[in-house]
């Protein structure tokens, strides 16, 4: 395993003049009373204001593929707002969302078969996806490099960029953490080793790393922190201490809310959800083991064979705009991927950031991640 990666708060890209600017902003955006917190995230005491003008040089239908909850989750999906706002800026453009049941695998399969993917942009990539795509397709290109065509790319935080070929562009990030009920857990675990103590026996729900993104991220967090030579021994001890492994985040979180265990692996934005639903925040406390959280940035990419490259670039640049970044954070309940999106008062109060975010790079995961997950599945998950 190569070196471990620790993300530095407030790391930002150097602003440079980028070639091929698309004019996707289509307007001017301003923010008032902006400050920078000790987490490196810019905040504001007033709402962001935007003056949106239309841009009539682009036209046509843009087909944007993504996972279904990005579009249709009740009250917390950015898809509708992004479509409406982009179409306001480009009156001759129609955004068409596509949410195939198998998500990204649907397009990987079509590319393998040599069939037209019939989409222009994919929203919702992570580094694991890219590695599997590159291993499966080899020299076939599913996505094309885009960074040099985006005028807002300079605002993407360096520590979140996960594609060395600059195809996938981060647009938000979440931090994997523990969520616990402080009525049942009076003394929260502070380290990974704490979880092995008798007081936490049978009290943690995790997700299957083979079937859930949160489960895989938590597994990778243990590899990152404990090392590839020690993580399986650690998981064996966790299993002996009665952890519950469920198939998906939804299954695990539902079990947690039903009181099957007082701790669950989830996201550090959990209190944002809980506050919106008027839930008891004492049952939605966030815990960072070893003062860490595993960063899991999401990215977007242009399909290599799109017939609308300029329109795709304009849409991706729009998602990196100040206004869209703030709205995506609010509606997708994740942190912005850029250095210029102000956090809302709600996020400042309820969303938690770890003191020491960690993650693995593409290079560190390539050739390793499948082996780590498969070894875990054989030894720990079994038939779960």
N, C-alpha and C positions, 0 to 999 in steps of 0.2 A: 504493500500500500504506500502511495506517495504521501507527502506531507498533509497534515490536517489543515483545514481552512477555517479561520476565525474571521467573521465579518466585523469590520470596524464601523461603528455608528458614524453617520455623517459623511461617509466617503462618497465623493461625487466625481463625476466625469469632468474633465477640463473642457470648457466650451471652445469649440473650434468651428471654423467655417466648413460646412458639409456640402458636398456637391449634390446636385440633383434635387434641390429642395422643391417640394411639390406645391407649396402654398396651401396645404391642407388645413392650416389654422383658420383661414378665411375671416379673420377678425382680430380684435384687440382685446386682451384681458388684463384687468388690473386687480390688485389686492391692496387692502389698507391695513395699517398697524401691524406689519409683519415682524415676527420675532423668530429666533431659533432656539429650540429647547436643547437641554443637555443630551438628548437622544439624537440630535442632528436633524430632527424633523422640523420644518418650518411651520409656524402656526400663526393664526391671526385672530384678533378679538372681534373682527367683523366678518360678515359673509363676503366671499369672493363675488365680485361683480364682473359681468362679462358683456361686452358689446359685440354682438355677433353680426357680421355682414355676410352676404351671400357670395358664393363663388360659382360662376356660371360656365367655367371652362371645362368642367367634367360632366359626363352624362353616362347613362346606362344603368344596368343592374349589377350590384356587387353582391356576390354570394359569399356569406361569412359562415363558416362552420364552427361549432363550439359544442360544449357539453350542455345538457338540457337545462340545468339549474341556473346557468348564466342568463337564460332567457325567460324561464317560466317559474322560478321559485317565488312563492307568494311574498310580496312586499319587499323582496330583497334581491332583485335581479337587475343588473345594469343594462340588459339588452334593449329593452324598449326605449329607455332614455337615449342610449347611444344611437339607435336607429333614427329616432325623431330629430335629435340635434344635428346629426350629420346630414340628414336630408334637408334640414333648414338651411344649412350652410351651402349645400349643393342642390338647388331646386330640381335639377334634371337627373338626379341620382336616386335610385331605389335600393335600399339595403334589404337583402333577403337572408334571414337566418336559416341555417340548416343544422339539425341536431339528430344525426343518425344514432340508432340505438347503441351501436358499438363504438361510438365516438371516433377517436383518432384511428383506431384499428380498422375502421371501415375504409378509410382512405389509404392506409398502408396496404391493405389487401387489394384494393383497386390498382394501386401502383405496381404491386407485385404481378398482377395479371395483365398489366399493360393497358388497362382501361382508363379512360378519361376520368379524373377525379371530380369534375363538375363543381368546383368551388374555387374561390380566389384567395381567401385568407382563412387561416385557422387560428382561433383564439382559445387558449387553455393548455398550452404545452408546458411540460417541465423537463428537467434535464434527463430524467429516466426515459421519457418518451423519445427524446432525440437519440439517446444511445441505442435503444431498441430499433429505431428506424434505421440508423446507420448500419447496425449489424445485420438487419434483415434485408435491406435494399442494396447494400454495397455501393456500387458506383451509380446506381439509379438515384436521381434527385427527386425528392418529394417537395422540398422547400428550397427557395433561393435566398442568397444573402441580401440583406435589406438596409443595414445600418447607414450606409453612405447616402441613401436616398431619403433619409428622414431628418428634417430640420430640427426636430426636438430630441433627437437621440442623445445629444450632449447632456441632457438633464437626467438621463438614466443613471442610477447609482452604480458605481463600478463594482461594488461587492455583490450586486445581484445579477450581473451579466453572466450567463451560464453557458453560452454557446460560442466556442472558439471560432466557428465559421460565420458568426454574426447573422445567422438566419432567424433564430428565435429572439425576439426583443421583449424583455420583461415589461409588464404593465402593472403588476401588483405583487405583493408577497404576504404570506402568512407565517406565523411562528408557531411551531408545534410545542405544546406545553401540557402540563397537567391541569385539569379542572377538578375541583373538589368541594365537598360540602363541609364547611368549617364547623357545623353542628355535630358532625360525626368524626371529623378529623381535627382534633383540637391542636395538635402539633403536626404541621405539614412537613412532609419529607423535604429536605434541602439538597440532598445528593442522591445519585443513583444507588449508592450503597445503603442509604437510609431505607429505600424501598424493600430491602431484604430483611428488615427488622420484623420481629414477631408482631408488633403493634399494627403492621400493615398487611398481615396475612389475610388473603381473600378480599382485599379492599380495592383492587385496581382492575379496571377493564381496559384492554388494549384491542387494537384491530389487527386482523390478519395481514401480514406484510405482503402476501401473495395477491390479495384481492382488494386492498384499501390503500389509498395514497397516504392517509394519516398513519396507518400501521407501518407502511414501508419507511416513512419519514422517521417515525420513532425508532424503528430498527436501525436505520442509518445513523441516527443520533447516538445510539449505544455503541455502534462501531467507531464513530468519530471520536467519542470520548474515552471509551475503554480500550479500543484497539481491536484489530481483526483477529488477534490471537486470543483475546479474552472474552469477546462478546457472547459466544455460545455458552461458555461456562456461566457467565452472568445470567443469561436467559434461563439456563437450567435451574439456577437458584431462584429466579423469579417464579418459574413454574412450580417449584417446590413450595413457594410461599403463597400459592393459590391464585395467581393471576387468571383472569377470564379472557379468552381470546375469541372475539366475535368477527363475523365476516366483513362488515362494513362500518363506516363511521356512523351511519344512521342507526344500525343495529346496536352499536356500542352506546351511543348517546341516549337512545331510547331506554336501554337497560339501566343506564345511569340515572336518568330522570325517574324511572320506576322504582328506584331504591335498591337495585340488585347489588350495587357496590357504591361506596362514597367517593371514588376517584375514577376518572376516565382520561384517556389521551384525547386531546382536542386542540383547539386554537386559542391563542392568547387574546383574541377579540371576543371571547365568549360572553363577557359582561355587556358588550354592546347589544348582542341579541337579547340577553336576559332583561336588560333595562327596557328595551323596546316592547317586550311582552309583559312588563310589570311583574317580573318574577322576583323572588326573594334572592338578593345578591349574596346572602350568606351561603347559599347553596351553589354559587357559581364563582368561587374563588379561583384565581390563577396561580399556579406554582411553576417556578423555573428550577429544574434540577441543576445543580452545579452552577447556578446563576446563568444558565444557558437556555436557549430555545433554538430549535432547528428551523432555519429559514427555508421556505419552500416557495420560491418565486414562480409565478406563472408568466408565460410568454405568448407572443403571437408571431405568426410567420406567413409569408406569401407563398402560395403554391407555385412551384417552378413553371408549371405549364399554363398559368392563368392567361386569359386573353385581355385582362384589364389591369396591367401592371401599374399604370399611373393612378388608377382609382384605388387599387389595393394599397399603394404607398400613401395616398392621401388619408385613407381611413386609419391606417396604422399610426401615422403622424398625429392624427386627431386624438387617438387614444392616449397619446403621450402629452397632450396639451394640458395646461394647468387646470382648466375647468373640468375636462373629462377625467383626469387623474383624481381630482377631489370627489367627483360623482361616483366613479368606480369604487373608490375606497368606502364611500358611504353605503352604496347599494350592494356591493359584493362582500362587504364587511371584512376587508383586508387592508393592508397598508399600501400607500402609493409606492410605485417603483422609482419615482423621480424625486429630485431635490427641491422642486418648486411648488408642489401641491400643498396648500395649507390644510392642516388637520381641523376638522370640525370640533366644536366644543364638546360634542358627545364623545368623539374619539379621544380627545385629550383627557377626558375624565375616566372613561371606561376601558379603552383598549390598552393593553399592557405590552411593553417591549422589554426583552431580556437585556441584562447588562452585557452579556457576551453572546451574541448570536453566532451560531456555527452552521456550516454546511459543507458539502463536498463539491468540488468542481467536476466538470465533464471529464477532464483528464484523470482525475482520481477515481471516478466511478467506472470509466470505460474498462471493460475486461474484468471488473471486480463485482459490480452490483448484483448480477445474476447469480454468481457463485455464493455471495453472502446470503442472499435471500433464499436460494435453493437449500443451502446448508441449514439455515434456520428452519425452513419448512420441514425438512426431513427429521431434524432432531427435536424441534419444539412443537410445531403446529400439528404434525402427524396427519390425522384424517380430518382435522377441524376445517 
